[in-house]
Amino acid sequence: MKTGLGIRPELFHQVLEQKPLLGFVEAHSENYFGESLLRSKLLQCRQDYPLSLHGVGLSLGRADALNLAHLQQLKNLVDEMQPILVSEHLAWSAYSHIHLPDLLPLPLTEESLEIICAHIQQMQDVLQRQILIENPSNYLLFDQLHIPEPEFLNTVATRTGCGLLLDVNNVYVSSINLQREPGKYIEAINPDFIQQYHLAGHTETTPQGEQILVDTHNREVCSAVWELYRLVIEKHGVRPALIEWDSDYPPLSVLLEECQKADQISGGIAATVEHNAPAIEVQPRVTDKTGLADFQHAFLLQVLRQDNELDCAAEPHRQRIRIYQNNVFAAVLDYLREVYPAVQGVVGQDYFRQMSQLLVLLRPPQEGNIHHYGADMSLLLEQLPELAELPYLKDLMDYEWGLHKAYFAPAENSLDPNACEQDALLKLPVRLKQSVTFIDSCFPIYDIHRQSLPAFEGEIAISLEEAEDKLLVYKHHDAVLTHKMNHSEAALLRQLTVSKNLTQAIEHLSGSLAAPAISSSLARVFELKLLTRSECGLH
């Protein structure tokens, strides 16, 4: 099989149009939960290439229970996409009600081994298939000796029947950061468990003057990692390999060149390798003095408070908590910039960064699907008095969140007014579709939004006194659309949020709106396909 490529939203158009020769494509599972408009693109891609799904948000190493809603969403995606491989990480990112968008370090203790084996088995039982577990990038050691990582992974695979995803770049990054020998790590992994390889680029940083490699996935694979990959192939044989590149995208041709380099290495080495599991040196272990739950709770708090040192880390590595802090706050900032581009345009990049950090402190993410985060951005208006000078900002936030929500809203059957008699239609239990949002603003929000976007060109011409907007946001097939409502349309939509059926809505409006206005507004609701049947008639 030829080398695969991590497919990202920015690459869909080129890949679908050019159809380059790839062994497979791999997608981050959480980006395609629900009815994201990207899901249809992934289905298109699935018609041309085998697909692998790579999860980043289930948090298999968490000390408490897995998020069952997240696991069900993953099962729905797997059932629909029928991928060749499904993978997750030897890491955690959540405990209790806090979920940070980063892969956090798991102390490799006996307790962690029991927990992650149980969670892997639960994941495999729900998905009804084997999964792969990826080795992490490590930036620090803890202040006590734990199970060596290769031994831990081999044991996990033996106990659960899962496979291993060997990330060659992660092996190299961890070895440099922890002053270990990458070749010994490769030797210690049982090749019988390896089913996939990852290759990616990393970034060298020098915080406090020490060299740290960070797994950034935003550049070419370096020569040292290519050499390590050659060693991996020589020792363990050829497996499906993937080039990961997650930001700062180069032209597609550069990504394909990386895939070709991997193909040349794997093709130039004999694929038949003796799979003799090496003897593993078992090191003495120290029992964890605090439980995994206490550790994870303290770790999350120290990341969120942006403490200068991590108490549980080995003395030379305590300041490396800043790597996780940078990863978490940068990931949330990048995400919120995509959701609220016009808000950032209004307040400026530096101030928006401060808003993002404050939101994380006040309301940390609570689940692995980051696309559900940020709905309460407007609570910052109470925390930052200076924003009172921008009275339209809340409506702008509501509008941008409405656009985002509609993008990921589930597809729902539209109520067909011609499917039954008028009297029956008026009495049917109905509700607005989940994609629908409407904003009744005293300000020209549509123009404020349009002229505050980074791509806007031209002169800014907005008068806050001259216009007001009643905006309807909704999903139509493969697009999120905005409709400017008139007074009667807005009144009808407001009433439909509290009425069980059309008769109730019409009767309530009949005292304030003329019959022709109600009739034309109802016709517009049906034209835009905003209604669906409600199972119980309640909202």
C-alpha positions in Angstrom: 0.0 0.0 0.0 1.2 3.5 -0.9 1.7 6.0 1.9 -1.5 7.8 3.0 -2.1 11.5 3.8 -3.9 13.2 6.7 -6.9 14.8 5.1 -7.9 18.2 6.5 -10.6 20.6 5.5 -8.1 22.8 3.7 -7.1 19.9 1.4 -10.5 18.5 0.4 -10.9 20.6 -2.8 -7.4 19.8 -4.2 -7.5 16.1 -3.3 -11.0 15.6 -4.7 -10.2 17.5 -7.8 -6.7 16.1 -8.5 -7.1 12.6 -7.1 -3.4 12.0 -6.4 -2.1 8.5 -6.0 -2.4 7.9 -2.3 -2.6 4.6 -0.3 -5.4 6.0 1.9 -6.5 9.2 3.7 -6.8 9.7 7.4 -9.2 12.1 9.2 -9.6 13.3 12.7 -12.8 11.7 13.9 -14.2 14.6 15.9 -14.2 16.9 13.0 -17.0 14.8 11.4 -19.3 14.2 14.3 -23.0 15.1 13.8 -23.9 16.4 10.4 -21.0 18.7 9.8 -20.9 19.9 6.2 -17.5 18.4 6.1 -19.0 14.9 6.5 -20.3 14.9 3.0 -16.8 15.8 1.7 -15.3 12.9 3.7 -17.9 10.6 2.2 -16.8 11.8 -1.3 -13.2 11.2 -0.4 -14.1 7.8 0.9 -15.3 6.8 -2.6 -11.8 7.4 -4.0 -9.6 6.2 -1.2 -9.6 3.8 1.8 -10.2 5.8 5.0 -8.6 5.7 8.4 -10.2 7.5 11.4 -7.9 9.0 14.0 -9.5 10.2 17.3 -8.0 12.9 19.5 -10.8 13.5 22.0 -12.0 10.4 23.7 -9.4 10.6 26.5 -8.8 6.9 27.0 -6.5 7.5 29.9 -8.9 9.6 32.0 -9.4 8.4 35.6 -13.1 8.6 35.5 -15.7 7.2 33.0 -15.5 7.7 29.2 -18.0 10.2 27.7 -20.6 7.8 26.3 -22.1 10.5 24.0 -18.7 11.0 22.4 -18.2 7.2 22.0 -21.7 6.9 20.4 -20.9 9.7 18.0 -17.7 7.9 17.0 -19.6 4.6 16.5 -22.1 6.4 14.2 -19.2 7.8 12.2 -17.4 4.4 12.0 -20.6 2.7 11.0 -21.2 5.1 8.2 -17.6 5.5 6.9 -16.4 1.9 7.4 -12.8 2.9 7.8 -9.9 0.4 7.3 -8.4 1.6 10.7 -9.6 3.3 13.8 -7.1 4.7 16.3 -6.7 6.7 19.5 -3.9 7.8 21.8 -2.0 6.6 24.9 -3.0 9.9 26.6 -5.7 11.7 28.4 -7.3 15.1 28.1 -10.3 15.1 30.5 -11.2 14.5 34.1 -14.5 15.3 35.7 -16.1 18.4 34.0 -12.9 19.7 32.3 -11.6 18.7 28.9 -8.6 20.4 27.5 -7.8 20.3 23.8 -4.4 18.6 24.1 -3.0 15.1 24.6 -1.8 15.2 28.2 0.9 12.9 29.7 -0.2 9.7 31.4 1.8 8.4 34.3 2.5 4.8 33.3 1.6 3.1 36.5 -0.2 -0.1 37.3 -3.4 1.9 38.0 -3.1 3.7 34.6 -2.6 0.3 32.9 -5.8 -1.1 34.4 -7.8 2.0 33.5 -6.7 2.4 30.0 -7.1 -1.4 29.3 -10.7 -1.2 30.6 -11.4 1.9 28.4 -9.8 0.4 25.3 -11.9 -2.8 25.8 -15.1 -0.6 26.2 -14.3 1.3 23.0 -13.7 -1.9 21.1 -16.9 -3.4 22.5 -18.9 -0.4 21.4 -17.3 -0.1 18.0 -17.3 -3.9 17.5 -13.8 -3.8 16.0 -10.2 -3.6 16.9 -8.6 -0.2 17.5 -5.0 1.0 17.4 -3.3 3.0 20.1 -0.6 5.6 19.3 2.5 6.3 21.4 2.6 9.9 22.6 5.0 12.8 22.3 6.6 13.2 25.7 8.0 16.5 27.1 8.7 15.6 30.7 9.4 12.8 33.2 7.4 12.4 36.4 9.2 12.3 39.8 8.9 8.6 40.2 9.8 5.6 38.0 7.0 4.1 36.0 6.5 1.2 33.6 8.7 1.8 30.5 6.5 3.0 27.6 7.2 0.1 25.2 6.5 -2.4 27.9 3.3 -0.6 28.7 2.1 -0.6 25.1 3.0 -4.2 24.6 1.0 -5.1 27.7 -2.0 -3.1 26.7 -2.0 -4.8 23.3 -1.7 -8.2 24.9 -4.5 -7.7 27.4 -7.0 -6.0 25.1 -6.2 -7.3 21.6 -5.8 -3.8 20.3 -3.1 -3.0 17.8 -0.4 -0.3 17.9 0.1 2.8 15.8 3.8 3.6 16.0 4.3 7.3 15.5 8.0 7.5 14.4 8.2 11.3 14.9 6.8 10.9 18.5 9.5 8.3 19.3 12.2 10.7 18.1 10.7 13.8 19.8 10.3 11.9 23.1 13.8 10.5 22.9 15.4 13.9 22.4 13.3 15.5 25.1 13.9 12.8 27.7 17.5 12.0 26.6 16.7 8.5 25.6 17.9 6.3 22.7 15.2 6.0 20.0 16.7 2.8 18.6 16.1 1.0 21.9 12.5 2.1 22.0 12.0 0.7 18.5 13.7 -2.6 19.5 11.4 -3.0 22.6 8.1 -2.7 20.7 6.7 -6.0 19.7 6.3 -5.9 15.9 3.3 -8.3 16.1 1.2 -5.5 17.4 2.2 -2.8 15.0 -0.4 -2.1 12.3 0.3 1.5 11.2 3.0 4.1 11.2 2.8 7.9 11.4 5.3 10.4 10.1 5.3 14.1 10.8 7.3 17.3 11.3 8.2 18.9 14.7 9.4 22.2 15.9 12.5 22.9 17.9 12.1 25.4 20.8 14.4 26.7 23.4 12.4 27.7 26.5 14.7 28.8 29.4 17.6 28.0 27.1 17.0 24.2 26.8 16.3 22.4 23.6 12.7 21.0 23.4 11.1 19.4 20.4 7.4 20.0 20.1 5.1 17.7 18.0 3.6 20.5 15.8 2.8 18.7 12.5 3.4 21.8 10.5 6.6 21.1 8.5 8.5 18.5 6.6 9.7 15.3 8.2 13.3 15.9 9.3 16.2 13.8 8.2 16.7 12.2 11.6 13.1 10.9 11.6 13.5 9.6 8.1 16.5 7.6 9.2 14.6 6.3 12.2 11.8 5.3 9.9 14.3 3.4 7.8 15.4 1.6 11.0 11.7 0.8 11.9 11.1 -0.7 8.4 14.3 -2.8 8.7 13.4 -4.1 12.1 9.6 -4.4 11.9 8.6 -4.4 8.3 6.2 -2.4 6.1 2.9 -1.2 7.4 0.4 1.4 6.2 2.2 4.7 6.8 0.8 8.2 7.0 2.1 11.7 6.5 0.5 14.1 9.1 0.5 17.8 8.4 -2.1 19.8 10.4 -1.4 23.5 10.0 0.7 26.0 7.9 -0.2 23.9 4.8 2.3 24.0 1.9 1.1 23.3 -1.7 -0.3 19.8 -2.2 2.8 18.9 -4.2 5.0 19.3 -1.1 2.7 16.9 0.8 2.8 14.4 -2.0 6.6 14.6 -2.1 6.7 13.6 1.6 4.5 10.6 0.8 6.8 9.6 -2.1 9.9 9.8 0.3 8.1 7.3 2.6 7.2 5.1 -0.3 10.9 5.1 -1.5 12.1 4.0 2.0 9.5 1.3 2.4 9.9 0.1 -1.2 13.7 -0.1 -1.0 13.7 -2.4 2.1 12.6 -6.0 2.1 9.0 -6.2 3.4 9.6 -9.6 5.0 11.0 -9.2 8.5 11.4 -11.8 11.2 8.8 -10.8 13.9 10.6 -12.1 17.0 9.4 -10.2 20.0 12.5 -8.9 21.9 13.1 -9.6 25.5 12.0 -6.6 27.5 14.0 -5.3 30.4 11.6 -4.9 33.4 12.7 -2.0 35.6 11.9 -1.6 39.2 8.6 0.3 39.8 7.5 2.7 42.5 3.8 2.7 43.5 2.1 5.9 42.7 1.7 7.8 45.9 -1.4 9.6 44.7 -4.2 8.1 42.7 -4.6 8.9 39.0 -7.8 10.9 39.6 -6.0 13.2 42.1 -3.1 13.6 39.7 -5.3 14.5 36.8 -7.4 16.9 38.8 -4.2 18.7 40.0 -2.6 18.7 36.5 -5.7 20.3 34.9 -5.8 23.0 37.5 -2.1 23.8 37.1 -2.4 24.0 33.3 -5.5 26.3 33.6 -3.9 28.5 36.3 -0.8 28.7 34.1 1.4 27.8 37.0 5.1 28.1 36.4 6.0 24.6 37.6 4.3 21.2 37.5 4.6 19.7 41.0 4.5 16.1 40.0 7.2 16.4 37.3 10.8 15.4 37.9 12.9 18.4 39.1 14.6 19.3 35.8 11.3 19.1 33.9 8.8 21.0 36.1 8.8 24.2 34.0 7.8 22.1 30.9 4.2 22.4 32.0 4.4 25.6 29.8 4.4 23.4 26.7 1.0 21.9 27.6 -0.2 25.4 28.6 0.9 26.8 25.3 -0.7 23.9 23.4 -4.1 24.2 25.2 -4.5 28.0 25.0 -3.2 28.1 21.4 -5.6 25.3 20.3 -8.6 27.1 21.9 -7.5 30.4 20.4 -7.2 29.0 16.9 -10.6 27.4 17.2 -12.3 30.5 18.5 -10.8 32.6 15.8 -12.5 30.3 13.2 -15.8 30.6 15.0 -15.7 34.3 15.8 -13.7 35.9 12.9 -15.7 39.1 12.9 -15.6 39.5 16.7 -11.8 39.3 16.4 -11.9 41.8 13.6 -13.8 44.3 15.8 -11.7 44.0 19.0 -8.3 43.2 17.4 -6.1 40.1 17.5 -4.3 40.9 20.8 -7.5 41.7 22.7 -9.2 38.6 21.2 -6.4 36.5 22.6 -7.0 37.9 26.0 -10.8 37.1 25.6 -10.0 33.6 24.6 -7.7 33.0 27.6 -10.3 34.4 30.0 -13.1 32.2 28.5 -10.9 29.1 29.1 -10.4 30.1 32.7 -14.1 30.9 33.3 -15.6 28.0 31.3 -13.0 25.4 30.3 -14.1 23.0 27.6 -16.2 20.1 28.9 -16.1 17.5 26.1 -13.8 16.1 23.5 -15.7 17.6 20.6 -14.3 21.1 20.5 -17.0 22.2 18.0 -19.5 22.4 20.9 -17.3 25.0 22.7 -17.7 28.7 22.7 -21.5 29.2 22.9 -21.2 31.3 26.0 -18.6 33.7 24.6 -21.0 36.6 25.5 -20.5 36.0 29.2 -17.2 37.9 28.7 -19.2 41.0 28.2 -19.9 41.0 32.0 -16.3 40.4 32.8 -14.8 43.1 30.6 -16.5 46.4 31.2 -14.6 48.1 28.3 -16.6 46.0 25.9 -19.7 48.1 26.9 -18.5 50.6 24.3 -19.4 48.0 21.6 -23.2 47.6 22.3 -23.7 45.4 19.2 -21.0 42.9 20.2 -23.4 40.4 21.8 -25.6 40.3 18.8 -22.5 39.8 16.6 -21.4 36.9 18.9 -24.9 35.3 18.7 -24.8 35.6 14.9 -21.4 34.0 14.5 -22.3 31.2 16.9 -25.5 30.6 14.9 -23.5 30.2 11.8 -21.2 27.8 13.5 -24.0 25.8 15.1 -25.8 25.5 11.8 -22.7 24.1 10.1 -22.6 21.1 12.5 -26.4 20.8 13.0 -27.9 17.4 12.2 -29.9 17.0 8.9 -33.6 16.7 9.7 -36.6 15.9 7.5 -38.5 19.0 6.5 -42.2 19.3 7.2 -44.0 19.1 3.8 -47.1 21.3 3.7 -48.5 19.2 0.8 -48.3 15.9 2.6 -51.6 16.3 4.5 -54.8 18.3 4.6 -54.6 21.8 5.8 -56.5 21.2 9.1 -54.3 18.3 9.9 -51.2 20.3 9.0 -52.1 23.1 11.4 -52.5 20.6 14.3 -49.3 18.6 13.7 -46.7 18.9 16.5 -43.9 20.9 15.0 -40.7 22.6 15.9 -37.9 24.6 14.3 -35.0 22.6 13.0 -31.9 22.5 15.2 -29.9 24.5 12.6 -32.2 27.5 12.9 -31.0 30.6 14.8 -32.5 34.1 14.6 -31.1 37.3 15.9 -33.4 40.3 16.5 -30.9 43.2 16.7 -31.1 46.9 17.0 -28.0 47.2 14.9 -26.9 46.3 11.3 -25.3 43.1 12.4 -25.2 41.6 8.9 -23.0 44.5 7.6 -21.0 44.7 10.7 -20.2 41.0 10.3 -19.4 41.2 6.6 -17.2 44.3 7.0 -15.3 42.9 10.0 -14.1 39.7 8.4 -10.4 39.3 7.6 -11.1 38.9 3.8 -13.2 42.1 3.5 -11.9 44.6 1.0 -13.1 48.1 0.6 -14.1 51.0 2.9 -15.9 50.4 6.1 -19.3 52.1 6.0 -21.6 51.3 8.9 -23.9 53.5 10.7 -25.3 52.0 13.9 -28.3 54.4 14.0 -29.5 53.7 10.4 -30.4 50.1 10.4 -31.6 47.2 12.5 -31.4 43.5 11.5 -33.7 40.5 12.1 -31.5 37.7 10.8 -32.4 34.1 10.2 -29.6 31.5 10.1 -30.4 28.1 8.7 -28.9 25.1 7.0 -29.9 24.2 3.4 -28.4 21.1 1.9 -24.7 21.7 1.9 -24.7 25.4 2.8 -25.4 27.7 5.8 -27.5 30.6 4.7 -28.7 33.9 6.2 -32.1 35.5 5.5 -33.0 39.0 6.5 -36.5 38.7 8.0 -39.2 41.3 8.1 -41.2 42.1 11.2 -44.0 39.5 10.7 -41.5 36.7 9.8 -39.6 37.4 12.9 -42.7 37.5 15.0 -43.8 34.1 13.6 -40.5 32.5 14.3 -40.4 33.7 17.9 -43.9 32.3 18.4 -42.9 28.9 16.8 -40.3 28.5 19.5 -43.0 28.3 22.2 -46.0 26.9 20.3 -46.7 23.2 20.0 -48.3 23.6 16.5 -49.1 26.1 13.8 -52.7 26.7 15.1 -51.3 27.9 18.5 -48.8 30.2 16.8 -51.4 31.7 14.4 -54.0 32.3 17.1 -51.4 34.0 19.3 -50.3 36.3 16.4 -53.7 37.1 15.1 -54.2 40.0 17.6 -51.0 41.8 16.5 -50.5 40.8 12.8 -52.9 41.0 9.8 -53.9 37.7 8.2 -52.0 38.4 5.0 -48.8 39.1 6.9 -49.2 35.8 8.9 -50.0 33.9 5.7 -46.9 35.3 3.8 -44.7 34.6 6.8 -45.8 31.1 7.0 -45.3 30.6 3.3 -41.7 31.8 3.8 -41.1 29.4 6.7 -42.2 26.5 4.4 -40.2 27.8 1.5 -37.0 27.8 3.5 -37.8 24.4 5.0 -37.4 25.5 8.6 -39.9 23.2 10.3 -39.8 19.5 11.2 -42.2 17.3 13.1 -41.9 17.2 16.8 -42.3 13.8 18.4 -44.0 15.1 21.5 -44.9 18.6 20.5 -42.8 20.0 23.2 -39.7 22.2 23.0 
